[in-house]
Amino acid sequence: MKKALTVLILLLLMFFFGKEFIHKPSTHIPEPSQASDTDINIQIKTENMPKKNIYQIEVDYDGKNIILGNMNIKYYNKSDRTHTNLFFHMYANIFKSRNHLPFFSEDLSKVFPQGFNPGGLEVLEAVQEGKPIQWTLEEDDQILQINLKDAVKPGNHTDIFIKFRLTLPNANFRLGYQQFGHDKITTSLGNWYPILAVFENGEWILDTHCSMGDPGYSDISDYNVEFTTPLRFTVAASGILSNHVTEGNKEIYNYVAENVRDFAAAISNNYEIAEDMVDGIKIISYFHPEDSKGGFMALDTVKHALKIFNDSFGKYPYDELRIAEANYYCGGMEYPTFIMMNTGKYKEPNLSNTSLERSTAHEVAHQWWYGVVGNNQVRESWIDEGLTEFSTAYYFEKRYGEAGREAYFERYVDTARNIIQNSTMKMYDPLPQFKIRGEYFPVVYINGMLFYDSLRSQIDDEHFFYLLKTYYEKYKYKNVNMVQLIKFLKERTQDVLDDTFFEKWFSLE
Ligand SMILES: [Zn+2]
């Protein structure tokens, strides 16, 4: 009887869940969006593996302008589609010719004081799970499309290996190198390796470099990057420095970064280092010895800004933060747990009253707004820039009191009001629509700051900063868009604010 019951239960189970119990060999030819049955053997669903991409990169730097990279990326398909192709940004290829440079033409001599000098990123080999795969370059070689041998189903991982060669331009940019004297060199490594594009709402987001602004949009990932350089080079990079050894005539640096959306570095044989701690976070400033005054000021600003933002927005979730003097003619550039700051800012005559402090505080604030809470910096740059600039103004207020706030407004806001009023551009316009350089900072940064300042004045400080803390927690390690942000703000302020407040700032449909 017991045996008959067991058989009956088994038969019933097979009837209801037959598809799972009986594996029928596939006879149809899979469509491009479907995986073949062989994929199932390769792509075992790995519940315990992190549901994010993992980059492992071995970097060999020649001490001047060539980097050879071996990159393993464990790609995790978090979408609901099966992918037969993957897309990577190859931002460095903007420097292949002078046709589409990532700045306005009037700045050519600032970026290339020695004249235009090309650079670029070349793929030498691509492999999936041990099998060579084909690739193509699109959009002026700024987008790499990889044709997978085995499609990747939702919730599955696959291993991709890319061997690449990066040629650095001799440029004052986020990517480039500059020589000083006869044997000193400092290299900026921003947006330098093939980085996976974001897939959302059924499409790959493949925006390329614009004439201004920051190009990035990428998902939270883990990184393990090992740099090999000639002797006496120092590598400052994203993440935690887990190891540094000198072997023969080489220096080897290993950086590990978890839950970051990009990885950047600066390399120099002319760095001095100063360190400090705040709230258990190690902060490290890298600077040229002749600019030590600026190097210590950058360290001091990072320390105060981290403290103020930790208290006001929620804790910085990483153990270390680095700021490095490098060559970027615009000023500062934010990368996760790493700030690149232009050497010119360290040389300003009166450092106690200069833009080094504003830029440093601004890039520290980006660690919260862009780094942890991500957004599309090309299509909706105001989301991170507006809140980051508000945080910058707040830094001056908290650190120096009402006088600090007034000085900030006098210096950055009063001069911008006319431009904002006379501009036809809106702060939430996409980056490519901005055609006049002088408009972007006032309309996006300063007007964005004024939006948050106005919101703060409508609700009391306690509620306002609780709102920011809640926003930070809700979107931590995620990407947010404008619709989500406005909805969030409206829902959280509906008791005190009606729609007219938001309509004044956003002509929303
Ligand atoms: Zn910014």
Boltz pocket constraint, residues with backbone or C-beta under 6 A from the ligand:
constraints:
  - pocket:
      binder: B
      contacts: [[A, 362], [A, 366], [A, 384], [A, 385], [A, 388]]
      max_distance: 6.0
